[in-house]
Every structure is written in C-alpha cells, then in structure tokens.
C-alpha cells in the first residue's frame, strides 16, 4: 500500500450524463452518454482506449403486474494495443428487452439480450459476442411451499468469426422451498438441482449436475444454517475428465443486546472434497472460523472481527498441502457531521492472511489496512 509510492497505473477519465423523462406513471424513458478516455501509458505494452457509448432505455407498465423494459446502446471505440501502434476504430451495438409479470401465485421474468462482438463498454457490464435468453418462474403453491425454476441459454460466434465454431450453453434449474417444516416456526428447507451443459459444433464439451440441500432453523437463541451439496463434473472433447465434489458447511449465529451494545457472535465449520476419477486422487479442504460483531446503534457504529483457518490436503503427492490462518476486522462509523452528505460513512478495514506450505520456502503473509470515507453523490 503506502510502501510502494512509485506504483503507477493508467488514469481513465470518465464523463457521463443521463436525461430521464416520466411521460406518465406507466411510462418512463431516458437517454445516456458516456465517454471513457485513457491517459498516457505507464508501460509500453499498456492498451489505451477512447470509447464513446450512447444509449436509450424505457420502462412501460401496460397493465398492473406487468413491466416491460428495453435498452439499446451503440459505441464508437478507438484502441491502441501498445506503444507505437495506431488507434484501430470499431463500432458495436447491444440490445436488451425484458418482461416481468407478477400476479399471485406466480412471478415470471423473460429476458433477451444480444451484444455484438465489437461492442465495448469500459464502465458498464456487458459480455461482447453473446446472445442470451433467460427465463425465471416463481410459483407459490401454498403458504409454506414455493417452487423456483429457471432456464438460461447463451451462445457466442454471432458473426461466425471464431475458428473453433459456436458454443452454446444451457443452464436449467429447479428448486423447492418448504417453510415451517416439522411444525417449527423458523425451520425451512431448500432442495435444488442445476444442470450446466455446453456444446461446441454439436459436440457436448461440458455436463455438470449439481444437487443441493439447505436447512435453516433456530434453536433457542442460536440460528443455524446447514448446507450440503454434491456436483458431478464431466468434460468432453480433447480434454476429457470426470470428477465430483462434496460440500458440507454449517454456521451458528446469535444476537444479544447488552446495554448500549449489540453483540453478534458466530461460528463457521466447513469441508469440501474433490474426487478426480481419471487421476484417482482426492483433495480435501477444511475451514473453521469464529467471529464477533459489536454494534453501538446510538453512535451509528458497526464492527466485526473474524479469525480462523483454511487447510488444503492434496492427495497423491500432486502438490503442496497448504494452511491459511486469517483474521479480519471491519469498522464503520456514521458521524453526525457527515449526515448532510447523503449518509456519509468513515470506515476502517484490516486483514491478515498467513500462508504455510509443505514446501517451506513458499510461505508468505499478506497484511492490509485501509481507511477512508464513503460519500454518495
């Protein structure tokens, strides 16, 4: 942090503006403009961008419970890959439309998105060369049972520009949530299944199946959250592989008011195993941690201290066993003199990670202390 004052990075200047108009309670629309510009290089191999994005969006509620939204964006970019290279120009576009219907007992969301291979946004969130369709359905069967299902499909190679052809990814999922099971007021259980299937040129390259069970309950003053999952991985093509992993973890939490303080002790225990069927070895990870949160609501102070250990045991001599002892502390304070600056906040963050390997000369430690002020403008 402060020890290396000579560390430099490219400065990226960003200018933006948005104009929005509420034409009626049911219809709103806006236009946006963003210009991103990179300053001089620090290293000769640094890439410099000069990018402009124009976009427009709207939201429309034709009937109660139905929301239709859409956005279109266009960009003009100039990119110099390294020192001495001229700026190459490119143009791209991106489109997105969604519809959400919410009427008990169901909530349905449909979403379609298409982003050109040459579309660039340096300050937003967009994956170039992607066409995507997404579907979600939440159905409340009764007061204690909810069914969640979804489907995601996306693909690349929109302009047939990839030498390895087009890749399609399919991700259906379904889950059921039961509340107040065993006639317990705070008990709930989730059962879910997810499939991650990818194909390239009609050949299956990935097929992952994930099953998960989660149980939450309160026992006296202790809140418990326990999770168990198993995933079967299979990779096809030239790098064929099969493996499966198990995940089991549980957390215990509590909350107590002692005078002006609110204390939140916690404990976490977890284990993870990965079995590689072709290599015939099993890796294992164990983690435990304890924590204590301490809040002073009257002074708008919140804090949390946590420490623990994470251990990796490699099987079959495939690599170093590792052990990480960690500790972190966070403190947030909202003084009165910052209340006029949109709920400003002072913060302090500290953490230490101490790594130990079977090969001792690889041992090292990370230490970080960050303090600052957060103001929303």
N, C-alpha and C positions, 0 to 999 in steps of 0.2 A: 504494500500500500504506500506509505509515506517513504519507505526506504529507497525506492527507485524513482526519483523525481524526473529522470530523463526519459521515462517511458512515454511514448507519444503515439497517437492514433490519428487517423484521418478525421477531420471535422466535417460533419454532414449538417448542412443548413437546410431546414425545412420550413416552408411557408405554406399556410393553408387558410382557406376561407370556406364558409358554408352559409348559404341563404335558404331558409325554410319558410314555407307559407302554409298556414292552416286555412284551406279553402272552405272547409265545413267541419263539423265534429267527426264526420265519417271519412274525410279525405285530406291527407297532408302530402306535400311534395317538397323536394329540396334539390339544390344543385351544389356541387362541391368542386373545389380546385385545390390541388396540392402540387407544390414544386419542391423537389429534393435535389440538392446540389452538393457535390463533394469538393472539399478544398484540396490543396496540393498534397502530393504523395509524401508518405514518410519513407517507404521502401520503393525501390524501382519496380517491384512486381505487384504493387497495390493497384487494384482496379478502381477507376473513377467513374461515377455515374452523374448524369444530368438528366433528370426524369420529371416529366410533367404528366399528371393524371387529372382528367376531367370526368366527373360522374354525375348521375342524376338518379334519384330514388323517389318512390312514393309508397304510401300505405293507404289501403282502402277497406272500409268496413261496410259492405253492401247490405248485410243483414246482421242482427245480433248474433254473436257467437262465431262469426266468420271474418277472418282478417286475411287480406291479400296484399302481399308486399313484393316489390321488384326493385332491382338496381341494375344499372348499366354503366360501365366505366371504359374509358379509352385512354391510352397512354402514348406518349412520344418520348423515346429514350435515346440518349447518346452514351456510349460506353467505350472507354479506353482501357484495354486489358492490362497494359503495363507501360512503363516509361518508353516513349518513342513511338508507341502505336497511335494511329489516328483514331478519332472517335467514329465508331460504327453506329449508324442510325437504325432504329427499329420501331415498329408500331404494333400495338396489340389491343385486344378488347376482352371484356369479361362481362358476363350476364348472369343474373341470378333472379329466380322467382320462387316464391313460397306461398302456401296457403295453409292456414290453421283453422280448423273447425273445433269449437269447444262447446259441447252441449251434453250435459249429463245423460247417460253414464260414460260417455266416450270423449276423448280428445284425440284428434287426428291431425298430423302435420305432413305435408308433402313439400318437397324442395327439389329444384332442378338448378344446376349450375354448369356453366361452360366457360373455360378460360383458355385463351389462345396460347400456343407455345411461346410467342414473343411478348406476352403481356408481362410487364414488370411493375411491381409496387414495392417501394423500399420501406414504407411506413405502415402498410396495411398487412392483411393476412390473406394471401391467395397463393395457390399452387399452380404454376403455369403448366400448360399441356394437360388439362384434366377436364373431363366431362363427368358429372356426378348426378345421381338421383338418390334421394333419401326419403324414407317413409317411417313414421312412428305412429303407433296406436296404443293409447292407454284406455283400458276398459275396467270400470269399477263394477264387478259382478254383484257385490253386496257391500254392507258396511265394513266388513273385515277382509275382503278378498279383492285384490287388484291384479289385473293381467297387463303386462307391458310387452309389446312386441315391436320389432323394427326390421328394416331392411336397408342396406347401403350397397350401392353399386357405383364403381367409378372405373375409368379407363384412361389410357394415355394415347399417344400417337395420333393426335387429332388430324394432322396433316400428312400422315404416312411418312414422317421424316426420320423415324427410328430404324436403325439397321436390324435390330433384333425383333422388330414387329410390335404388335399391340398386346398390352397386358390388361386383362380385365380382373377386377377384384370384387368378390361378393361377400357380404357380411350380414347374414340374417341372425336375429337373436330373439329369444323369448324368455320371459321371467314371470314368476307368480309371487306375490307378496301376501302373507297371511298375518293379520294383526289380532291381538288378544287371544293367542293360542293358549291352550291348556287353561282357559278362563283366567289368565293373568293379565292385569291391566296394562303393563308396559311391555309385554312379550310380543315379538314379531319375528317372522322368519321369511327369508327370500330364497327362492330356488331359480337358477337361471342357466341357460345354455346359449353358447355363441359359436358360430362357425365362421372361419376366415379361410376363404377359398380363392386362389389366384390361378389364372390360366394365361398362357402365352402361346399365341398362334394355335389355339385349340388344345394345347397340352397342359395338364394340371401341374403347376410348379409349387404349389403350397396348399396344404389342407390341415388346418388346426381346429381341434374341437376342445372347447372349454366348458367345464361344468363347475358350478359354484353354489355353495350353501352358506348362508349367513344367518346368525341368530343373535338377537338383541333382547336384553331383559334388565330388570332392576331387582336386586336382592337387598332389601333393607336400604341402606344408604349408598350401596355400590351399584353403579351402572356397568354392565358388561356387554361387550361386542366381540363375538367369536366368528371367525371366518375359515372355511375350508374349501379349497379348490383343487381341481386336477385338470391338466391340459395335455392333450396328445398332439405332438407336432410331427408333421411329415412333409419333407421337401423332396420334390421330384426333379427331373431334368438331369443335368450333368453332375450336380452336387447333391445326390440323393442322400437323405438322412432321416432317421426316426428317433424320437426322444419323447419323454414325458416328464412332467414336473408336478410336484405336490406342494401346496402352500397351506400352512396352518398357523393362525395367529389369533391372539386374544388380547383385549385391553380392558383394564379396570379403571374406572374413574369415579370420583366423588366430589362433592361440593359442600363447603361448610362456611358459615358466617360466624366470625369471631370478632365481636366489637365492630371496629371500622374496617376490618379486613374480610375479604372473601378468599378462602383457601381452596385450591383445586388440585389435590394430589392425584397422581396417575401412575399406572404401571403397564408395560407392554411386554409380551412374550411372543416370539415368532420363530418358525422353522420353515425352510424351503429345501427341497431336494430336486435335482435334475438328473434323470437317468438317460444316458445316451446308449441306445440299444445296439448300434453298429460298433461303437468303440468299446462297449461293455464296461462302462465306468459310471460312477455316481458321485456327483458333487453335492455338498450339503452346506447350508448357511443357517446359522443360529443368531438370533438377536434378542437382547433384552434391554430395557431402559426403564428408568423411573423419573418422574418429573413432579414439579410443584409450581402451580400458578398462584400468584398472590396479587390481588387487586385491591385498590383503595378507591371505590366509586366516588366518595366525597371529594377527592382530589383529582379525579379523572386519570388515575394511574393504573396501568395493567402491566404485569410482568410474568415471565415464565422461565423456569430453569429446568433443564433436562440433561441427563447423562446416562451413558450405557455402553454396551459393547456389541460389535458385529463380528462374527467369526466365520470364515470360509474354510472348509476342509475339502481339499482336492483329492480325488480318488485316482489310484493307479499311477502316481508319480507324474501326472500330466502338468503339474505346475506348482507354484508356491502356495502353501497354506498361508492365509492372511488373518490378521486380527486388527480391528479398528476400535479404539476406545475414543468416544466422542463426548463432548459437552457443549451446550449452547445456552445462551441467556439472551432474552429479549425484554426490553423495557420501553413502554410507550407512555407519554405524558402530554396531556392537552391543557396547557396553562390558559388562564383567562385572557391574557393579552393576545393570544392567537385566535380567540373565538370569533373575532371580527373578520378573520382572513379565511372564511369558508372552512371552519373547523380544522385549523392547522394543528400539527402534532410534532412534538420532538420525539426522537427515537434513538435507541442505543441497541446495537446487535453485536454479540460476541460469540465466536465459536472456536473450538479446538478439535482437530482430528489427529489422532496419533496412530500411525500405521506401522505394523510389525509383520515381517515376512519370515518364512523359513530360511530364505537367503538373507542373512542379517544385513548385508551391505545395501539392501534396498529400503531399509527403514527410513521413514521421514515423518515430519509433523507439519500440519497446517494450522496457522493461527490467524484470526481475522477480528478486527474491531472496527465497527462502522457506527458513526454518529451523524445525525443530521436533522433536518427539519423538512416536513412534508406539508406543502400548501397546495390546495387545488384552486386553479384559476379558471 
